[in-house]
Amino acid sequence: MYQAGYASITNVDYSSVCVESMAERHSDCAGLSWVCMDIRHLAFPNASFDVVIEKGTLDAMLVDEKDPWNISDSSAQLMHQVLSEWGINMR
């Protein structure tokens, strides 16, 4: 995405090893930021992002859900709390 022109990208992962490794690997990309954070306790203000792209996080988080197409309000809130009013969650 960065190479396609998206210059302000925040990357979040639970693993500090992953965050440190990826930050080092992409240190030449000034617009990328890397944050170690638990998605269940996001420290971003509400409506911080226009787009959230998650790659497997909800799969792990939703293991206790009975139906992945009809998830609980608390699980849905994980991503939507940081989306702007017209934001998009892409999975």
Helices and strands as residue ranges (DSSP letters): E 9-13, H 16-25, E 32-36, G 39-41, E 49-53, H 57-61, G 62-64, H 73-80, E 83-90
